[in-house]
Amino acid sequence: MRRLLSIPEREGGGRVAYVAALANINGNFPALIKALERIEELREEGYDVEKYYILGNIIGIFPYPKEVVGSLRSLMRNNSVKIIRGEYDQIIAMSDPHAEGSDYIDRLSIPEYVKKTLKYTWDKLGHEGREFIRDLPIYLVDKLGKNGIFGVYGSPLNPFEGKILPEQPTPYYEALMRPVKEYEILLVSSPKYPVNAMTRYGRVICPGSVGFPPGREHKATFALIDTGTLHAKFIEVDYDKRLIEERIKKENLPAELIKVLYHGRV
């Protein structure tokens, strides 16, 4: 039986609203679906999830780019959703809209197995899917009540190549937060591991990874953020990795992807 999360009540009564923050989907459709299903279950359990933040790398190294974009479009039809680009999204977005192929990816300084997978992704997305990616902003800026939110895939000063580390001392996160200290929350995606660090400038949160395993025993991980207190709780959901492995083999994609799927690295 699933353990229900206790639903906090606002002191003095009143509505408690949440934002669901997801990151690092990486073309992993089975993981995304399980995360979205769990959010719907939380709504049925009494959590008022009023909007979604999707913090980049919606596509990446796993072979469901078209399905992920289609699912996010469906989510946007019935919900308030803000999506930004990640490093792999940016590689797709930087292509010439009139290009007939993805040869530009061959010139990038990234591993060969990633090149092959991104070229597959470029093709599967089609013109419409690539335009969806190009239309995504680089930064997320929003308000939760009186609190300002700033979101980015990498770091505020380096949105795509900036890499944030988990489990660092407070001064590390204060340095990251300083350029955007007018905001109460800095949302980042690049650690792939959950981060919830309070600094003198504000809170730094990474919701974890929905679809890219940062290590063994990965579960699809996302965050619920209380829009009043800005406190975050992290939710983990199992998904069937065998489905992704079978799809990788069926599409004749690099074997390195299977190693990443089960071990978090090549």
Phi, psi and omega in degrees: 000136180290134177282122181284138173287140176287134183267112182290148176254137178295135179302126183087007180085181179107164185286135175253117181248154183227156167248134172267120180251124181234149180210163173055052175291318172056038177070015181265086184296315179302321179292318179299315181298318178296321178294315180294323177297320180293323177297320178295322176297319178297323176298317179294331179280355176117358178281126180268088180272106189268342178200168180237139167246127177245112196259044169094163190054055174288329172246169183175237190262358180255153201269042177229045185297317182293320180293321179296313179299318179297320179294319179292324176297319177297318178299321182292336181291331187240003184217162171278116186227132173240127183235137174237168180277149168248188186297320179285323175301320181297323179297320176291318183294333184281355180287153177294124180303337182260005181292147179263359181201179186248028183299336180301334181295330180298337183272357182278152180269071178224160181303150183299322181293330176288319177304311182298319181291320180290328175293321173300314180298315179305315182291315184293328180295325185071176183300316183295317179294321178294324177294324176300316179294318181297330182282351181285139176285167178273326182242150173253125176230126185205172177235133169247098189064238178267000186265131179273140180240132175235126181234146180204153178292304185269263177225160183305325182267350180212084194296335183248321183262349177292128182245122178266141180259143175276164172055048178253161177293159185306318180303330177299313181286331175296321178295324177292323185281337188304317181295342182234036187290353175284351177260154180273335178228136167251116176262128179230158185244331195296335181295332186070338174264147178300138176226136174216088187244125177266130178237175179291341179269332184159191186257137174253124182232131164245127183283359183094203184233125174285310192240347181256113181290115176282351179189186178295163175057034181288137169243151176297121187239134176216174184239146166252125182247122176292120185289344179268308183271342184067015174285146182241143170235144185254133184246134178244140182224134175288149171217160187272104181289340180297327178299318180289319178301315180296322180292319178302314181293318181298322182272003178056043178270165186303141180296337179302331181296325179292323176297317177297318182303318185262339186237350180084359180197167179277000000 
